[in-house]
Amino acid sequence: MSIWRRIREHPLARVGPGLITGVADDDPSGIATYSQAGAQFGLNILWTMPLAYPLMAAVQVICARIGRVTGKGLAANIKASFPPIVLQSVVALLLVANTLNIAADVAAMGEVSELVTGLNRHAMTLVFVLLSTGLQVLVPYHRYVKFLKWLTLSLLAYAAVLFTVHVPWGEVALRTVLPHIAFNADTATVVVGVFGTTISPYLFFWQASEEVEDMARNKGAKALTIDPGPAKAELRRLTWDTWTGMFYSDLSAYFIILATAVTLHTSGITTIQTAADAANALRPLAGDFAFLLFACGILGVGLIGVPVLAGSGAYAMAEAMGWAWGLEQKLARARGFYAVIIISMLAGLGIQYSPIDPMRALFWSAVINGVVAVPLMVVVILTAGRRSVMGDFTETRLVRGLAWVAVAVMTVSALLMLLP
């Protein structure tokens, strides 16, 4: 085998849905959550990231596997295997939560743009919404996905921030394993926020559907239940892609917590409302370069996270309704699918000009995601274990076991979040 063929066939050359999903997990709303965790608790909240990694990766691997094995997204599989009320409830809550999350994300992007350029935040929010919507609707998936892959590099900004400040690495390693923390209501709130951000329903729908999109783009590719020939290579590829994508996401979140812990927390700044607040607070503490790195990271991941939020809702709605769908489809052929994307984006933009506080919208989005995540994960795990759906490619007991642990963690998180 030639060296060039080996390079083309190396798993690194085939990263895709897993990487994009991982970066979308660290959207501006997620950055705000991680920044608040670092500012409030310093190094003593870093332990959440090593714990979250195998749980989030296991759930996403299951979603990716369902998409590639069946050739259908999550909504279509739920529709075929569960009562209609299950799918209807999940899709309705998903659309509401995603729209509220879009509103919070684009608001944060507008605020950061105003800090960097001095231009009006509402005008910049409008630009980002139009840009993101236009790319999703007008650019075919095979071209658009290349743009998204390049944007994943924006998360490296948070690793770069650490080179601009002093980091006590010995203490960082110690506190990651042995934190000094009292588990009280404040701690529970932050831990719930961190896990709710890392394990979110919209990511489940997106990754499964992106596997189907990638399959459709490769001529001759079929669901593995129909054509099991490439199963070994495909399942190895999507497993590598997802675990590495989630690792990139988790490590970046770790760096965000660490960067705010050694700057904001150390300086006595313990409250952060938005990602823009975190970037602005860094400027007098770590300098203009750290501020710009943090701000550019917010904009870059926002341009990934917002399309994933809108797209995941469109995938779910279109499959539930039996519409034609896919970012590779032309607008005229998939009008319902693209209508959901456009309406979600415009609704998120409209909240900026309404009496609704975008951060309050984010709170309700977190509540809805917390309510939806647990039953949805149960449905996903049960689906992945059904031979009637997955044929000979049911998910392994180890991965399903990790996913059940994620269900337990999210159940506790949801209950804590809903308690007064």
N, C-alpha and C positions, 0 to 999 in steps of 0.2 A: 504494500500500500504506500503511495507517495505521501510525502510530507504535507502537501497541500490538501490532499483528500483527508488526511488525519485531522488537520486543522478544521476543515469544513464540517467534519463529523464529530468533533469534540463537543461535549455537552455545553461548554461555554459559548459555542457559536449558535446554540439553539435556545438560549434563554428567551423567554417571551412572557406568556401570561403570568407565570409565577413572579417574575421580577416586577412587572408592572403592577400587579396586585399588591405586592409587598410595599412598594413605594407609595401607592395610593393609600395604604394603611396609615402612613405618616402625613396625612393632609394637614392643612393649617389648623383645623380644629384639634387634631391629634397633637400637633406641636404645642398648642396652647395648654393642653392637658399635661403633657410631659414637662413643659416649662414650669407650670404651677407646682407639679410634684417636686421638681428639683429646687425651686425657690423656697417652698414651704418646709421640706424635710431634708434638704441637702443631700449628702451621700447615702442617707439611710433609707432611700426608696429605690436604690439601684437594683435590689434583689428581685424586684418584680419582673425585670426583663429576662433574666435567665429562666425564670419559672414560666413566663408567658411563651417563650420561643417554641418548645416542643408541642405545646397545646395548640397554638395558632397554626403551626405548620401542619399538624395532623389533620385538623379540620379542613384546611385548604387543599391538602393532598387528596382527601376524600372527594371534595367538590370537583377537582380537576379530573380525577379518575372517573367519576360518574359521567362527566361531559364527554370524555374521550371514548369510554367503553360503550355508552349507549348512543352517542351521536346526537344527544339532546341536552338542553340546559336543565337546570334544577326545576324550574316551574313546570316544564313538560313532564318530567319524571314524577313530580308530586301530583300533578293532575291525573296521571295514569294509575297511581298507586294508593291515593288517599282520598277521603271524602272531599267534595267541592269546597266545603266551608273552611278546610285547612288552607287550601291554596288562596281562596278569596281573602281570608283574614290576613295571611302573610303578605300578600301583594299590596293590599290596601295600606297596611301599616308601614310597609317598606317604602312606598311612594311618599307618604307623609314625612317619614323620618328623613329620607334622602333629600327632599325639597328643603326642609328646615336646615339640614346640614350644608346643603349648597349655599343657602343664604348666609350662614355663618362663615363659610370658607371664602366666598367672594367678597364679603365685607372685610375680612382680614386682609385679603390681597389688595383691596382698595386702600386700606389704611397703611399698609407697608409701602405701597407705591407712592402715596402722598409723603411719607417720611423720606423716601429716597429721592424723589423727583420734585416734590413741592407742588405737584399737580393735584387738582381736586379729587378726593377719594371716590366720590360718586361717579365722576366722569371715568376714572380708571376702572372702577367696578364694571361699568357699562362696556368698556373696551374688552375686558377679560371675558365677560359673558358672551359678547358677540364673537370674539375670536374662538373661544372654546366651542360654541354652538356651531359656528361655521365649519370648523375642522371636522367635527363629528358628522355633520349632515352632508357636506360637499366633497370631502376627501375620502376616497376608498380606504377600506381598512388596511390593506397591505402597504399603503403609503403612510397612513396615519400612525400605524403601530411603530414605524421606524422613528417618527417624531417623539412618540411616548418613550421609546427605549433610550433615546438621547437625553430626555428630560430626567431619567432616573439618576443621572450623574449629579443632579442638584443636591441629593442627600449627602454627598461628600462634603458639602459646605459645613456640616455640623462637626465632622471630624476635623476639618481645617480650623474651626474656631478654637479647638483645644490647643493648637500650636501658638495661639496668640495670648494665652493666659497660663498662669502657674497651676499645675495639676499635681497634687500629692498622690502619686500612683500607688504607693504602698498602702496608704489609708483607703484609697478607692477599692483596691482588691479586698482589703479586710472588711470594709463596710458592705460590700456586695454580698459577702457570705455571712457576716455577723453584724447586722445593723443594730444601732441603738434606737429602738422605736417602741413607743407605747401604743398598743392597739386600742384606740378609742374612736369616737365618732368622726373626728377630723381625719384620722388615718384611714378609716373605712371608706370615707367619701373619696379620697384620692385614689386608693387602691381600686375601688369600683370604677372610677373614671379611667384609670390606666388599662384595666382589663376590658372595659367596655369599648375602649378605643382600638385595642389590638385585635379583638375578636368581634367583628361587625357583620351583620347579615348581608349588607350590600356587596361585600367582598365574596361571599359564597356564590351569589348569582353571577357576578362578573366573571370569576375564574372558570366556572363550568361552561359558561357561554363562550368565553374566549377560546377554550379548547375546541369547541365546535366550529368557531370561526376559522381557527388555524387549520382544522381538518378539511373544511370546505375549500380552503384556498389551495390545498395540495391536491392536485388532480388525481383522481383514482382512489383517494383515501376514503375509507368507510369506517363505520362504527366497528369496534373490535368484536362485538357480539355477532357481526355479520362476516367480517374478515379478520380472523384472529392471527393471521400470519405475522404482522408486525407488532404483535402485542408486547413481547419482551422488550424490544427497543423503545416502543412508545411509552410504556409504563415506566421504564428506567429514565427516559428523557423527562417526563412530566414530574416524576419524583425528585429528580435532581433540580429541575427548574424551580419547583415550589419550595423545597427546603432551603435552597440558596437564596431565593427571593425573600422568603420570610426571615432568613438570617440577616440579610442586608437591612431589612426593615427594622428588625429587633435591635440590631447593633446601632443603627442610626438613632433610634429612640433612646437607647442607653446613652449615646453621646449627647443628645439634647438635654436629658436629665443631668448628666455630668457637667455640661457647660454652664447651665443655669445654677447648679449647686455650688460650683467653685467661684462663681461671680455674684449672682444675685443673693443667694442665701448667705454667703460669707459677708456680704455688705449689709445685711439686715433687710433686704427686700424680699418679703415672703408672700406677696399677693400679686398674681398675674391674671388679668382678665382675658387677654387675647394674645395671639402670637405676635402681633405688632407691639404690644406692650413689652413683651420679652425682648424683642429686637431693640426697641428704643431704650430700655433700661440697660442693655449691654454697652451702649455707646460711651457713657462717661466712665464705666468700670473697665472695659476691655479695649476701648478705642474704636475709631471709625471703621477699621478694617474688619474687626469682629462683627460689628453692627451690619456691615454690608454683606458679609458672608451669611449671617443668620437671615437677613432680609431676603437675599437672593434664593436661599433655600426654601423659604416660605412660598415665594412666587413660583419656583420651579415645581415643587410638589403639588402646589395648588392647581397648576395646569394639568397635572395628571389626576389628582384626586377628584376634581369637579367633574370631568368627563366620566370617570368611573362611577361616581354617584348617579349621574343622569343616565348613563348607559345601563347600569345594572337594573334600575327601575324599568327601563324600556324593554330589556330582555324579559324580565319577569312578566310584565303586562302583556307583551306580544305573545309569549308562549301560552299564557293563561287564556287569552282570547282567540288563539289560533291564527294570529296574523303572520304575514311574512315579516321576517326580522333579520337584522344583521347589519353591521357597519360597512360591510362590503356591498350591500344592496343599494340601488339607486333610490332616490327620494320617491319617485313615482311608483315604485314597486312596493315599498315598505312605508307607506304614509302613516299608518297608525304607530309603528315603531318610532319613527322620527318625530311624530307629533308629541309623544310622551317626553322625549328628550327636550324638545323646544319648550313645551309647557313647563317642565320642571325647571329649566334654566331661567325662563322668564318669571316664573313664580318666585324663585330664589332672588332674582333681581328686584322684583316688586316689593319684597319684604324690606328692602333697604329704604324704601320711601313710604313705609307704613308705620303705624304706631308700635309695631312689634319690634322689640329689641333683638337684634341678631344673636346676641349671646343668650338671651332667654329662649330663642328658637333652638339654639344648640343644646340647651338643657333638656328641652322636651324631646329633641331628637335622640339624646342619650337615653332618656327614659323609655322611649318607644323601642329603640334598638335593644335595650336590656330586656324588655318584655318579649320581643320577637325572637331574639337569639336562642334562647333555651329550647323552646319547642321546635324551632327550625333545625337546630343541631340534632335533636333527637330524630327528626324525620330524615335528615341527611344520613345519619349513621345507620338507621334501620334500612334505608334504601341501598346503601353501599354493601350491606350484608345479605341482601336478597338475591338468590340465584335466579329468580324469575325475572329480575331486572338486569343483573350484572353477568349472568351466565357463569362461566368459569373464572371470571375476573373480580369476584367479590374482594373487598378490601381485607387486608391482613388483620388478625386479632390484635396485634401490637398497636397498629395505627388506630384501630377502632377503640382500643383501650385508652389510648391517650386522648382521643376525642371525648370519650365518656368522662374522663377527668376534667376536660374543658367544660363539659356540661355541668358538672358538679360545682366548679369554680364560678361559672357564670350564673348558676342558680343562686348561690350564696350572694354573689354580687348584686343580682337583680332584687333579691329580697332586702338586702341592706339599703339599696337605692330607693325602694318603695316604702320603707319604714319611715315614720315621722322623726 
